[in-house]
């Protein structure tokens, strides 16, 4: 082979390697410049509880102050801590991995529940925000599966009340309080099911109770804020079915205890007037309920003072916390009774 050709081949081979090397370096450089560190990795694992120490504790979906906000918590909320990194604490809330600023929480001495204990402690609550936009003039039996001749019928859904001063609708009040109650209970470890999620739902009273029966709920709570002909009437009250009710009589004791717990805690939270607990077998929702159930009248929209309260965001929060405390009281009693700690 001539020397010139041989040198050309050697030079060409060296040039090819040089180009390959430069190309590889270029790719490596480009990759490094375009790569950002995943902020969710690098957390030191933890398995304990922390409690919020500020009323403006923001919960983020990612450990990033500019990231999407999930919620804002008040002081005293217990959270499961699963990790820490720099200024961030990783938590688990509503089966979701989330993040809070470490300076907004502190360690608290709560025993970490096992998976088996979680299943025992996670009670299921069904909430029915009374009414909806559309009334339903068709009827349904007062008692479930009553097809006998002359069986008493009730309208599937009557028109809701309207605030005498504010003009707010009952279905707006009940859904907002129900959503706040749901949020509060979920923070406390409950599983919560709502009968409706919008004002345009078209669900009868009986159908709502059936949905509650099928949800696996252990208790069923209906919320209302009706009107009365006497504008001076105000306060809260509860309704339960009678001990003689053929379908729900077996749940009378627990229903009454639930109603009493709810009213007691609402009064404590809001200082509202307590009217009392009434027995009735004339409410379809309660008659169809297969578990302990209560209908809670949150106030009267026909009373100007209570109308203004029920239209207030902060007052609704107080109602929801009172209701949540009542649920806690009820299950403390029921769980204690099951363990032989209650008479």
C-alpha beads as a LAMMPS data file, in Angstrom:
LAMMPS data file: protein, C-alpha beads

343 atoms
342 bonds

1 atom types
1 bond types

-500.0 500.0 xlo xhi
-500.0 500.0 ylo yhi
-500.0 500.0 zlo zhi

Masses

1 110.0

Atoms # bond

1 1 1 0.000 0.000 0.000
2 1 1 1.488 3.419 -0.922
3 1 1 2.601 5.503 2.095
4 1 1 0.351 8.462 1.191
5 1 1 -2.790 6.281 1.161
6 1 1 -1.814 4.646 4.432
7 1 1 -1.352 8.029 6.120
8 1 1 -4.723 9.153 4.768
9 1 1 -6.461 6.095 6.263
10 1 1 -4.803 6.661 9.633
11 1 1 -5.708 10.353 9.572
12 1 1 -9.325 9.531 8.614
13 1 1 -9.649 7.040 11.434
14 1 1 -8.292 9.544 13.969
15 1 1 -10.667 12.216 12.663
16 1 1 -13.653 9.869 13.022
17 1 1 -12.752 9.090 16.650
18 1 1 -12.324 12.812 17.342
19 1 1 -15.760 13.627 15.923
20 1 1 -17.331 10.756 17.877
21 1 1 -15.708 12.012 21.086
22 1 1 -16.857 15.599 20.512
23 1 1 -20.406 14.437 19.730
24 1 1 -20.540 12.356 22.913
25 1 1 -19.247 15.284 24.948
26 1 1 -21.855 17.535 23.400
27 1 1 -24.656 15.135 24.310
28 1 1 -23.398 14.831 27.857
29 1 1 -23.177 18.583 28.221
30 1 1 -26.694 19.124 26.830
31 1 1 -28.170 16.508 29.173
32 1 1 -26.578 18.077 32.228
33 1 1 -27.798 21.552 31.321
34 1 1 -31.406 20.370 30.768
35 1 1 -31.724 18.183 33.870
36 1 1 -33.334 19.419 37.107
37 1 1 -33.314 17.510 40.382
38 1 1 -36.594 15.906 41.411
39 1 1 -37.564 17.765 44.620
40 1 1 -39.604 14.815 45.921
41 1 1 -36.576 12.530 46.315
42 1 1 -33.904 12.559 48.983
43 1 1 -36.254 12.636 51.970
44 1 1 -35.131 10.925 55.175
45 1 1 -37.848 8.409 56.065
46 1 1 -39.964 9.032 59.154
47 1 1 -42.942 7.196 60.614
48 1 1 -44.546 9.304 63.286
49 1 1 -46.929 12.227 63.812
50 1 1 -46.575 15.994 63.784
51 1 1 -49.117 18.665 64.715
52 1 1 -49.637 22.018 63.011
53 1 1 -48.543 25.055 65.037
54 1 1 -49.936 27.860 62.861
55 1 1 -53.355 28.812 61.515
56 1 1 -51.957 29.316 58.020
57 1 1 -50.205 25.993 57.500
58 1 1 -50.253 25.515 53.735
59 1 1 -50.237 21.959 52.404
60 1 1 -48.469 21.630 49.033
61 1 1 -48.619 18.893 46.436
62 1 1 -44.842 19.203 45.920
63 1 1 -42.080 20.600 48.153
64 1 1 -42.091 23.901 46.282
65 1 1 -43.349 27.256 47.582
66 1 1 -44.501 28.107 44.057
67 1 1 -46.195 24.741 43.609
68 1 1 -49.880 23.836 43.698
69 1 1 -51.541 24.266 47.080
70 1 1 -53.677 21.386 48.372
71 1 1 -55.173 22.905 51.514
72 1 1 -54.647 25.345 54.386
73 1 1 -54.804 23.914 57.911
74 1 1 -55.410 25.504 61.289
75 1 1 -53.458 24.979 64.507
76 1 1 -53.735 21.602 66.205
77 1 1 -54.220 19.283 63.222
78 1 1 -52.380 15.970 63.613
79 1 1 -50.580 14.775 60.505
80 1 1 -48.693 11.623 59.622
81 1 1 -45.075 12.394 58.884
82 1 1 -43.341 10.111 56.401
83 1 1 -40.152 12.045 55.678
84 1 1 -38.056 15.201 56.112
85 1 1 -35.688 17.095 53.858
86 1 1 -34.229 20.586 54.319
87 1 1 -37.170 22.908 55.130
88 1 1 -39.869 20.415 54.152
89 1 1 -41.866 17.728 55.942
90 1 1 -43.509 15.010 53.886
91 1 1 -46.924 13.906 55.151
92 1 1 -49.744 11.588 54.186
93 1 1 -53.240 13.056 54.175
94 1 1 -56.371 11.503 52.685
95 1 1 -54.195 8.740 51.176
96 1 1 -52.178 11.393 49.329
97 1 1 -48.468 12.243 49.651
98 1 1 -48.211 15.957 50.444
99 1 1 -45.753 18.469 51.907
100 1 1 -45.742 21.196 54.570
101 1 1 -43.106 23.638 55.717
102 1 1 -41.219 22.105 58.643
103 1 1 -41.361 25.331 60.655
104 1 1 -45.187 25.079 60.713
105 1 1 -45.297 21.703 62.520
106 1 1 -43.814 20.021 65.572
107 1 1 -43.525 16.448 66.770
108 1 1 -46.382 15.058 68.822
109 1 1 -46.628 11.863 70.826
110 1 1 -49.252 9.773 69.041
111 1 1 -48.836 6.046 68.603
112 1 1 -48.488 5.071 64.951
113 1 1 -51.439 2.890 63.995
114 1 1 -50.855 -0.447 62.323
115 1 1 -52.711 -1.268 59.089
116 1 1 -54.998 -3.568 61.056
117 1 1 -55.735 -0.819 63.580
118 1 1 -56.418 1.643 60.762
119 1 1 -59.114 -0.623 59.389
120 1 1 -60.711 -0.791 62.831
121 1 1 -60.461 2.963 63.466
122 1 1 -61.607 4.159 60.048
123 1 1 -65.336 4.577 60.583
124 1 1 -67.604 5.344 57.637
125 1 1 -70.048 8.272 57.831
126 1 1 -72.814 9.088 55.330
127 1 1 -73.953 12.709 55.093
128 1 1 -77.043 13.876 53.254
129 1 1 -77.093 17.615 52.484
130 1 1 -80.849 18.139 52.432
131 1 1 -82.744 19.459 49.405
132 1 1 -81.610 20.374 45.866
133 1 1 -82.589 22.958 43.255
134 1 1 -85.393 20.931 41.763
135 1 1 -88.382 19.658 43.723
136 1 1 -89.774 16.245 42.756
137 1 1 -93.562 16.042 42.741
138 1 1 -93.666 12.278 42.186
139 1 1 -94.169 10.192 45.310
140 1 1 -92.501 7.287 47.075
141 1 1 -93.684 5.095 49.978
142 1 1 -93.196 6.515 53.474
143 1 1 -91.752 3.156 54.497
144 1 1 -89.385 1.133 52.287
145 1 1 -90.843 -1.644 50.144
146 1 1 -94.368 -0.825 51.284
147 1 1 -96.488 -1.832 48.290
148 1 1 -99.662 -2.480 50.264
149 1 1 -102.920 -0.950 49.119
150 1 1 -103.366 2.487 50.627
151 1 1 -99.722 2.726 51.674
152 1 1 -98.858 6.275 52.704
153 1 1 -96.878 8.193 50.111
154 1 1 -94.599 11.221 50.353
155 1 1 -93.281 13.591 47.697
156 1 1 -89.823 12.489 46.610
157 1 1 -88.400 15.953 47.300
158 1 1 -90.130 19.108 48.474
159 1 1 -88.952 22.621 47.750
160 1 1 -86.276 23.918 50.117
161 1 1 -86.405 27.033 52.267
162 1 1 -85.060 30.472 51.346
163 1 1 -83.393 32.887 53.757
164 1 1 -85.824 35.568 54.878
165 1 1 -83.085 38.214 54.966
166 1 1 -80.250 36.908 52.804
167 1 1 -82.214 35.102 50.102
168 1 1 -79.827 32.159 50.367
169 1 1 -81.220 28.721 49.507
170 1 1 -81.383 25.839 51.932
171 1 1 -79.629 23.493 49.489
172 1 1 -76.657 25.883 49.414
173 1 1 -76.330 25.954 53.193
174 1 1 -76.606 22.193 53.651
175 1 1 -74.106 21.271 50.938
176 1 1 -71.524 23.781 52.125
177 1 1 -71.761 22.601 55.744
178 1 1 -71.667 18.967 54.538
179 1 1 -68.497 19.592 52.524
180 1 1 -66.847 21.320 55.481
181 1 1 -67.899 18.465 57.757
182 1 1 -66.554 15.923 55.279
183 1 1 -63.198 17.702 55.195
184 1 1 -63.034 17.927 58.993
185 1 1 -63.908 14.251 59.469
186 1 1 -61.399 13.104 56.860
187 1 1 -58.673 15.001 58.700
188 1 1 -59.638 12.929 61.738
189 1 1 -59.357 9.635 59.847
190 1 1 -62.982 8.982 58.884
191 1 1 -64.246 7.814 55.527
192 1 1 -67.078 10.100 54.410
193 1 1 -69.681 9.677 51.678
194 1 1 -72.028 12.475 50.553
195 1 1 -75.437 11.838 48.984
196 1 1 -74.908 14.650 46.479
197 1 1 -72.053 16.808 45.237
198 1 1 -74.007 19.461 43.336
199 1 1 -77.150 21.563 43.617
200 1 1 -78.568 20.174 40.364
201 1 1 -78.816 16.607 41.664
202 1 1 -82.162 14.881 41.260
203 1 1 -82.252 12.332 44.074
204 1 1 -85.264 11.543 46.228
205 1 1 -85.182 11.250 50.015
206 1 1 -85.602 7.481 49.792
207 1 1 -82.902 7.129 47.153
208 1 1 -80.484 9.060 49.314
209 1 1 -81.057 6.733 52.236
210 1 1 -80.630 3.695 49.992
211 1 1 -77.326 5.144 48.771
212 1 1 -76.285 5.488 52.394
213 1 1 -77.244 1.882 53.115
214 1 1 -75.127 0.727 50.187
215 1 1 -72.124 2.908 51.076
216 1 1 -71.051 0.805 54.034
217 1 1 -71.728 3.716 56.401
218 1 1 -72.086 3.062 60.117
219 1 1 -74.125 6.211 60.761
220 1 1 -76.230 8.486 58.542
221 1 1 -76.651 12.217 59.115
222 1 1 -79.102 14.421 57.251
223 1 1 -78.637 18.198 57.354
224 1 1 -81.455 20.705 56.913
225 1 1 -82.146 24.416 57.483
226 1 1 -85.857 24.755 57.023
227 1 1 -88.359 27.556 57.512
228 1 1 -91.354 27.831 59.804
229 1 1 -94.407 30.075 59.867
230 1 1 -93.269 31.636 63.143
231 1 1 -90.348 33.982 62.348
232 1 1 -89.326 34.002 66.026
233 1 1 -88.514 30.277 66.064
234 1 1 -84.778 29.648 66.207
235 1 1 -82.303 27.061 67.422
236 1 1 -81.172 23.552 66.533
237 1 1 -83.029 20.298 66.905
238 1 1 -82.716 16.674 65.914
239 1 1 -85.115 14.048 64.595
240 1 1 -84.923 10.279 65.056
241 1 1 -87.419 7.518 64.378
242 1 1 -89.340 6.018 67.271
243 1 1 -88.462 2.845 69.140
244 1 1 -91.672 1.343 67.718
245 1 1 -90.697 1.947 64.086
246 1 1 -90.955 -1.491 62.384
247 1 1 -87.819 -1.005 60.310
248 1 1 -85.532 1.181 62.406
249 1 1 -86.636 0.499 65.977
250 1 1 -83.591 -1.678 66.584
251 1 1 -81.360 1.375 66.040
252 1 1 -83.343 3.721 68.287
253 1 1 -80.882 3.795 71.207
254 1 1 -77.843 4.512 69.047
255 1 1 -79.757 7.006 66.891
256 1 1 -80.825 8.932 69.970
257 1 1 -77.286 8.900 71.381
258 1 1 -75.952 10.135 68.026
259 1 1 -78.521 12.947 67.922
260 1 1 -77.725 13.981 71.489
261 1 1 -73.980 13.942 70.807
262 1 1 -74.360 16.091 67.702
263 1 1 -76.648 18.668 69.320
264 1 1 -74.515 18.891 72.462
265 1 1 -71.329 19.556 70.511
266 1 1 -72.984 22.005 68.090
267 1 1 -74.285 24.023 71.043
268 1 1 -70.824 23.969 72.616
269 1 1 -69.217 25.213 69.386
270 1 1 -71.795 27.855 68.453
271 1 1 -73.663 28.715 71.708
272 1 1 -76.891 28.371 69.729
273 1 1 -80.212 27.581 71.391
274 1 1 -81.005 23.858 71.689
275 1 1 -84.657 23.017 71.088
276 1 1 -84.423 19.255 71.598
277 1 1 -84.684 15.813 69.994
278 1 1 -87.988 14.727 68.486
279 1 1 -89.205 11.267 67.547
280 1 1 -91.015 10.934 64.243
281 1 1 -91.834 8.194 61.759
282 1 1 -92.870 10.686 59.078
283 1 1 -89.466 11.284 57.446
284 1 1 -88.677 9.034 54.480
285 1 1 -84.896 9.380 54.822
286 1 1 -84.920 8.168 58.418
287 1 1 -87.429 5.385 57.737
288 1 1 -85.259 3.978 54.937
289 1 1 -82.013 4.131 56.899
290 1 1 -80.672 0.745 57.974
291 1 1 -78.087 2.202 60.356
292 1 1 -78.360 4.697 63.220
293 1 1 -79.588 7.904 61.597
294 1 1 -80.519 11.446 62.571
295 1 1 -81.823 14.540 60.830
296 1 1 -80.237 17.723 62.191
297 1 1 -81.956 21.078 61.773
298 1 1 -79.030 23.527 61.694
299 1 1 -81.240 26.557 62.193
300 1 1 -84.225 28.316 60.675
301 1 1 -83.884 30.388 57.514
302 1 1 -87.229 31.981 58.429
303 1 1 -85.562 33.676 61.404
304 1 1 -83.580 36.756 60.334
305 1 1 -80.850 36.266 62.969
306 1 1 -80.220 32.620 62.131
307 1 1 -80.485 33.327 58.425
308 1 1 -77.568 35.736 58.738
309 1 1 -75.580 33.211 60.765
310 1 1 -76.204 30.389 58.297
311 1 1 -75.025 32.678 55.501
312 1 1 -71.716 33.301 57.273
313 1 1 -68.649 31.266 56.300
314 1 1 -67.109 31.226 59.772
315 1 1 -70.364 30.186 61.425
316 1 1 -70.672 27.254 59.024
317 1 1 -67.169 26.186 60.003
318 1 1 -68.223 26.236 63.651
319 1 1 -71.232 24.078 62.783
320 1 1 -69.065 21.568 60.940
321 1 1 -66.587 21.316 63.807
322 1 1 -69.386 20.864 66.302
323 1 1 -70.877 18.112 64.157
324 1 1 -67.463 16.448 63.813
325 1 1 -66.965 16.562 67.583
326 1 1 -70.374 14.946 67.968
327 1 1 -69.355 12.136 65.623
328 1 1 -66.196 11.632 67.698
329 1 1 -68.279 11.473 70.877
330 1 1 -70.642 8.929 69.363
331 1 1 -67.942 6.557 68.138
332 1 1 -66.000 6.855 71.403
333 1 1 -69.124 5.610 73.138
334 1 1 -69.869 2.855 70.602
335 1 1 -66.262 1.642 70.435
336 1 1 -66.009 1.690 74.210
337 1 1 -69.224 -0.264 74.489
338 1 1 -67.932 -2.862 72.038
339 1 1 -64.790 -3.250 74.179
340 1 1 -66.851 -3.505 77.366
341 1 1 -65.745 -0.091 78.632
342 1 1 -69.232 1.447 78.486
343 1 1 -72.447 0.339 80.256

Bonds

1 1 1 2
2 1 2 3
3 1 3 4
4 1 4 5
5 1 5 6
6 1 6 7
7 1 7 8
8 1 8 9
9 1 9 10
10 1 10 11
11 1 11 12
12 1 12 13
13 1 13 14
14 1 14 15
15 1 15 16
16 1 16 17
17 1 17 18
18 1 18 19
19 1 19 20
20 1 20 21
21 1 21 22
22 1 22 23
23 1 23 24
24 1 24 25
25 1 25 26
26 1 26 27
27 1 27 28
28 1 28 29
29 1 29 30
30 1 30 31
31 1 31 32
32 1 32 33
33 1 33 34
34 1 34 35
35 1 35 36
36 1 36 37
37 1 37 38
38 1 38 39
39 1 39 40
40 1 40 41
41 1 41 42
42 1 42 43
43 1 43 44
44 1 44 45
45 1 45 46
46 1 46 47
47 1 47 48
48 1 48 49
49 1 49 50
50 1 50 51
51 1 51 52
52 1 52 53
53 1 53 54
54 1 54 55
55 1 55 56
56 1 56 57
57 1 57 58
58 1 58 59
59 1 59 60
60 1 60 61
61 1 61 62
62 1 62 63
63 1 63 64
64 1 64 65
65 1 65 66
66 1 66 67
67 1 67 68
68 1 68 69
69 1 69 70
70 1 70 71
71 1 71 72
72 1 72 73
73 1 73 74
74 1 74 75
75 1 75 76
76 1 76 77
77 1 77 78
78 1 78 79
79 1 79 80
80 1 80 81
81 1 81 82
82 1 82 83
83 1 83 84
84 1 84 85
85 1 85 86
86 1 86 87
87 1 87 88
88 1 88 89
89 1 89 90
90 1 90 91
91 1 91 92
92 1 92 93
93 1 93 94
94 1 94 95
95 1 95 96
96 1 96 97
97 1 97 98
98 1 98 99
99 1 99 100
100 1 100 101
101 1 101 102
102 1 102 103
103 1 103 104
104 1 104 105
105 1 105 106
106 1 106 107
107 1 107 108
108 1 108 109
109 1 109 110
110 1 110 111
111 1 111 112
112 1 112 113
113 1 113 114
114 1 114 115
115 1 115 116
116 1 116 117
117 1 117 118
118 1 118 119
119 1 119 120
120 1 120 121
121 1 121 122
122 1 122 123
123 1 123 124
124 1 124 125
125 1 125 126
126 1 126 127
127 1 127 128
128 1 128 129
129 1 129 130
130 1 130 131
131 1 131 132
132 1 132 133
133 1 133 134
134 1 134 135
135 1 135 136
136 1 136 137
137 1 137 138
138 1 138 139
139 1 139 140
140 1 140 141
141 1 141 142
142 1 142 143
143 1 143 144
144 1 144 145
145 1 145 146
146 1 146 147
147 1 147 148
148 1 148 149
149 1 149 150
150 1 150 151
151 1 151 152
152 1 152 153
153 1 153 154
154 1 154 155
155 1 155 156
156 1 156 157
157 1 157 158
158 1 158 159
159 1 159 160
160 1 160 161
161 1 161 162
162 1 162 163
163 1 163 164
164 1 164 165
165 1 165 166
166 1 166 167
167 1 167 168
168 1 168 169
169 1 169 170
170 1 170 171
171 1 171 172
172 1 172 173
173 1 173 174
174 1 174 175
175 1 175 176
176 1 176 177
177 1 177 178
178 1 178 179
179 1 179 180
180 1 180 181
181 1 181 182
182 1 182 183
183 1 183 184
184 1 184 185
185 1 185 186
186 1 186 187
187 1 187 188
188 1 188 189
189 1 189 190
190 1 190 191
191 1 191 192
192 1 192 193
193 1 193 194
194 1 194 195
195 1 195 196
196 1 196 197
197 1 197 198
198 1 198 199
199 1 199 200
200 1 200 201
201 1 201 202
202 1 202 203
203 1 203 204
204 1 204 205
205 1 205 206
206 1 206 207
207 1 207 208
208 1 208 209
209 1 209 210
210 1 210 211
211 1 211 212
212 1 212 213
213 1 213 214
214 1 214 215
215 1 215 216
216 1 216 217
217 1 217 218
218 1 218 219
219 1 219 220
220 1 220 221
221 1 221 222
222 1 222 223
223 1 223 224
224 1 224 225
225 1 225 226
226 1 226 227
227 1 227 228
228 1 228 229
229 1 229 230
230 1 230 231
231 1 231 232
232 1 232 233
233 1 233 234
234 1 234 235
235 1 235 236
236 1 236 237
237 1 237 238
238 1 238 239
239 1 239 240
240 1 240 241
241 1 241 242
242 1 242 243
243 1 243 244
244 1 244 245
245 1 245 246
246 1 246 247
247 1 247 248
248 1 248 249
249 1 249 250
250 1 250 251
251 1 251 252
252 1 252 253
253 1 253 254
254 1 254 255
255 1 255 256
256 1 256 257
257 1 257 258
258 1 258 259
259 1 259 260
260 1 260 261
261 1 261 262
262 1 262 263
263 1 263 264
264 1 264 265
265 1 265 266
266 1 266 267
267 1 267 268
268 1 268 269
269 1 269 270
270 1 270 271
271 1 271 272
272 1 272 273
273 1 273 274
274 1 274 275
275 1 275 276
276 1 276 277
277 1 277 278
278 1 278 279
279 1 279 280
280 1 280 281
281 1 281 282
282 1 282 283
283 1 283 284
284 1 284 285
285 1 285 286
286 1 286 287
287 1 287 288
288 1 288 289
289 1 289 290
290 1 290 291
291 1 291 292
292 1 292 293
293 1 293 294
294 1 294 295
295 1 295 296
296 1 296 297
297 1 297 298
298 1 298 299
299 1 299 300
300 1 300 301
301 1 301 302
302 1 302 303
303 1 303 304
304 1 304 305
305 1 305 306
306 1 306 307
307 1 307 308
308 1 308 309
309 1 309 310
310 1 310 311
311 1 311 312
312 1 312 313
313 1 313 314
314 1 314 315
315 1 315 316
316 1 316 317
317 1 317 318
318 1 318 319
319 1 319 320
320 1 320 321
321 1 321 322
322 1 322 323
323 1 323 324
324 1 324 325
325 1 325 326
326 1 326 327
327 1 327 328
328 1 328 329
329 1 329 330
330 1 330 331
331 1 331 332
332 1 332 333
333 1 333 334
334 1 334 335
335 1 335 336
336 1 336 337
337 1 337 338
338 1 338 339
339 1 339 340
340 1 340 341
341 1 341 342
342 1 342 343
